Amino acid sequence: MEENKGLLLKSTMSYGLIMGIFWVIKYLFFIFGYSTPSLIFIYWCLSFAVPFIAYYMTKRYKYEIGGHISFFHAWRFGTMLYFFAALIVSLEQFIFLQFIAPDDFLTNMAHQMITILQDSQANSEVVDAISQINFTPIHMVIQQIFNNIFYGILLSVPVAAIVCRKDVAGAVSEQE
């Protein structure tokens, strides 16, 4: 039998909502970290916890579907988990960048990025190209969604490998 794709989608949306709420709380530490720098440390600690939470959720999902899961199934679960969580936190990011952040927030962030690139002796064409970009809240939010999905694709590989290490490869049946 094939894996139940409807259950995969339903589960990733449910777990993605939970992870998204965690990311919303985590992002609050990032926001308030600008006024209280010690909160940035908490933000980074919470960020390092994300793959471990994804592991826990993937392992829990594995037992919900019968205790056996293939690597590809676990990887897809993790990737979709990051996708749905990214969608949840993107709303908060947009509200912050559009309505709460100071008017020069994105401009200052771009200048800091350009300064870092210049200090690291990056190619001048790259620096010029980045300095020409007009950063808007919606562009930044879309970029963050893609970043979170990319990290999810990468971080789901070791999580899937660990979760399915004692299972045989192949589709998960509904009867197991």
Protein Blocks (a to p, Z undefined) as FASTA:
>chain_A
ZZdfklmmmmmmmmmmmmmmmmmmmmmmmmmmmmmmmlmmmmmmmmmmmmmmmmmmmmmm
mmmnnopacfklmmmmmmmmmmmmmmmmmmmmmmmmmmmmcfklmmmmmmmmmmmmmmno
pafklmmmmmmpccdfklmmmmmmmmmmmmmmmmmmmmmmmmmmmpccddddfkZZ
